[in-house]
Amino acid sequence: MKQKMALANILPAIQVAGEDVDKCWEIMHAENTQFARRNWVRAYFAWVEIVCFWARQHALHARFRKRVIRQSDIPEYSVLSEHRYNISKGKAIAEPSRGRTLDYIVFSLATFAKAFGLPVEVEREGKSWEAVRAALGVRDRITHPKSKGALKVSDKDIENIERFNNWFQTHLKIPMHKTLRTNHP
């Protein structure tokens, strides 16, 4: 029950983040400034991250809520619960896990689908995959800039992020439809 409440609490944040993306998109098209472009990129990837977090939490709940965790489940359970384990002062401790953004996105999509028994293979080649990698490069570049030039968001960058969005939405829609059918008869 606690997990379901936590999932429900994430949904309003997804909505607010989505509204931010929409507003930033409108401003970016109205003003077409680098400032507006960077804000849209930041808002968009914040939305992607919270959607992925929700997907992982949903998968965690769906896969592990009513059963004992087997030893073979521990790696997936750890990542879904966003912990890694270490030893400190002779005791096992849980620490926040940190991973690469692209790996977390792919893992989120795959485990979300897997939680519903859906055979979703995350596309990891071709032009769409190149756009995914390029879009995440833009995200990384503007959130961790090393120079003034790193803060420039080009038309090609925007195009790659739009292609990333198509890829992301395509992979997310398949399990989302099943979720909607499961939760809303």
C-alpha positions as CSV (number, residue, x, y, z in Angstrom):
1,M,0.0,0.0,0.0
2,K,2.8,2.4,0.9
3,Q,4.4,1.7,-2.6
4,K,1.1,2.5,-4.4
5,M,0.9,5.8,-2.5
6,A,4.4,6.6,-3.5
7,L,3.6,5.9,-7.1
8,A,0.5,8.1,-6.9
9,N,2.6,10.9,-5.4
10,I,5.0,10.8,-8.4
11,L,2.2,11.4,-11.0
12,P,1.5,15.1,-10.0
13,A,5.2,15.8,-10.4
14,I,5.2,14.2,-13.8
15,Q,2.3,16.5,-14.8
16,V,4.0,19.6,-13.5
17,A,7.3,18.7,-15.2
18,G,5.3,18.1,-18.5
19,E,3.6,21.4,-18.1
20,D,7.1,23.0,-17.7
21,V,8.2,21.3,-20.9
22,D,5.2,22.6,-22.8
23,K,5.6,26.2,-21.5
24,C,9.4,26.2,-22.2
25,W,8.6,24.9,-25.8
26,E,6.1,27.8,-26.3
27,I,8.7,30.3,-25.0
28,M,11.5,28.8,-27.1
29,H,9.4,29.1,-30.3
30,A,8.2,32.6,-29.4
31,E,11.6,34.0,-28.4
32,N,14.1,31.6,-30.1
33,T,16.9,32.6,-27.7
34,Q,19.7,30.4,-26.4
35,F,18.4,30.9,-22.9
36,A,14.9,29.6,-24.0
37,R,16.5,26.7,-25.8
38,R,18.6,25.7,-22.8
39,N,15.6,26.0,-20.5
40,W,13.5,23.7,-22.8
41,V,16.3,21.1,-22.9
42,R,16.6,21.1,-19.1
43,A,12.9,20.9,-18.5
44,Y,12.5,18.2,-21.1
45,F,15.2,15.9,-19.6
46,A,13.9,16.6,-16.0
47,W,10.5,15.3,-17.3
48,V,12.3,12.2,-18.9
49,E,14.1,11.5,-15.6
50,I,10.9,11.6,-13.5
51,V,9.0,9.5,-16.0
52,C,11.8,6.9,-15.8
53,F,11.8,7.1,-12.0
54,W,8.1,6.4,-12.0
55,A,8.6,3.5,-14.5
56,R,11.3,1.9,-12.3
57,Q,9.2,2.3,-9.2
58,H,6.2,0.8,-11.0
59,A,8.3,-2.1,-12.1
60,L,9.7,-2.6,-8.6
61,H,6.2,-2.7,-7.2
62,A,4.8,-5.0,-9.9
63,R,7.7,-7.4,-9.8
64,F,8.6,-7.6,-6.1
65,R,5.6,-6.6,-4.0
66,K,4.3,-10.1,-3.3
67,R,7.2,-12.4,-3.3
68,V,10.5,-13.3,-1.8
69,I,13.5,-11.8,-3.6
70,R,15.7,-14.6,-5.0
71,Q,19.4,-14.2,-5.2
72,S,19.2,-13.9,-9.0
73,D,16.8,-10.9,-8.5
74,I,19.2,-8.9,-6.3
75,P,20.9,-6.9,-9.1
76,E,17.6,-5.8,-10.7
77,Y,16.0,-5.2,-7.3
78,S,19.0,-3.0,-6.2
79,V,18.8,-0.9,-9.3
80,L,15.1,-0.5,-9.2
81,S,15.2,0.4,-5.5
82,E,18.0,2.9,-6.4
83,H,20.5,1.5,-4.0
84,R,23.9,0.0,-4.2
85,Y,25.5,-1.7,-1.2
86,N,28.8,-1.2,0.4
87,I,30.6,-2.0,3.6
88,S,31.4,0.8,6.1
89,K,32.8,0.3,9.6
90,G,32.1,-3.5,9.4
91,K,28.5,-3.1,8.4
92,A,26.6,-3.5,5.1
93,I,25.1,-0.2,4.2
94,A,22.8,1.0,1.4
95,E,23.9,4.0,-0.6
96,P,22.2,5.9,-3.4
97,S,23.1,4.4,-6.7
98,R,24.4,6.5,-9.5
99,G,24.5,5.4,-13.1
100,R,24.8,6.7,-16.5
101,T,21.7,8.5,-17.8
102,L,21.4,6.5,-21.0
103,D,21.7,3.2,-19.1
104,Y,19.0,4.2,-16.7
105,I,16.6,5.3,-19.5
106,V,17.0,2.0,-21.3
107,F,16.8,0.0,-18.1
108,S,13.7,1.9,-17.1
109,L,11.9,1.2,-20.4
110,A,12.9,-2.4,-20.4
111,T,12.0,-3.3,-16.8
112,F,8.7,-1.4,-17.1
113,A,7.7,-3.5,-20.1
114,K,9.1,-6.7,-18.5
115,A,7.0,-6.1,-15.3
116,F,3.9,-6.5,-17.5
117,G,5.2,-9.5,-19.4
118,L,5.6,-7.5,-22.6
119,P,8.4,-8.5,-25.1
120,V,9.8,-5.0,-25.7
121,E,13.2,-4.8,-27.2
122,V,14.7,-1.4,-26.7
123,E,16.0,-0.2,-30.1
124,R,19.7,0.4,-29.8
125,E,20.9,0.9,-33.3
126,G,20.2,3.0,-36.4
127,K,19.3,6.6,-36.9
128,S,17.0,6.8,-33.9
129,W,19.6,5.4,-31.6
130,E,22.1,7.9,-33.0
131,A,19.6,10.7,-32.2
132,V,19.2,9.3,-28.7
133,R,22.9,9.4,-28.0
134,A,23.2,12.9,-29.6
135,A,20.3,14.3,-27.6
136,L,21.8,13.0,-24.3
137,G,25.1,14.6,-25.4
138,V,23.2,17.9,-25.6
139,R,21.7,17.3,-22.1
140,D,25.1,16.5,-20.7
141,R,26.8,19.4,-22.4
142,I,24.5,22.1,-21.1
143,T,24.0,20.6,-17.6
144,H,27.8,20.2,-17.1
145,P,29.3,22.9,-19.3
146,K,33.0,23.3,-19.7
147,S,33.0,26.4,-21.9
148,K,30.7,29.1,-23.2
149,G,30.3,27.2,-26.5
150,A,29.0,24.2,-24.7
151,L,25.9,26.2,-23.8
152,K,24.8,26.7,-27.4
153,V,21.8,24.7,-28.5
154,S,21.6,24.4,-32.3
155,D,18.7,23.6,-34.6
156,K,20.3,20.1,-35.1
157,D,20.4,19.7,-31.3
158,I,16.6,20.5,-31.1
159,E,16.0,18.1,-33.9
160,N,17.9,15.3,-32.2
161,I,16.0,15.9,-28.9
162,E,12.7,15.7,-30.9
163,R,13.8,12.4,-32.4
164,F,14.8,11.2,-28.9
165,N,11.3,12.1,-27.8
166,N,9.8,10.0,-30.6
167,W,12.0,7.1,-29.6
168,F,11.3,7.5,-25.9
169,Q,7.5,7.8,-26.4
170,T,7.4,4.8,-28.8
171,H,9.1,2.6,-26.2
172,L,7.0,3.9,-23.3
173,K,3.6,3.7,-25.1
174,I,3.6,-0.1,-25.3
175,P,3.7,-0.8,-21.6
176,M,1.7,2.4,-20.8
177,H,-1.3,1.1,-22.7
178,K,-1.2,-2.1,-20.7
179,T,-0.9,-0.1,-17.5
180,L,-3.9,1.9,-18.4
181,R,-5.9,-1.2,-19.2
182,T,-4.8,-2.9,-15.9
183,N,-5.6,0.1,-13.7
184,H,-8.7,1.3,-15.5
185,P,-11.0,-1.5,-16.6
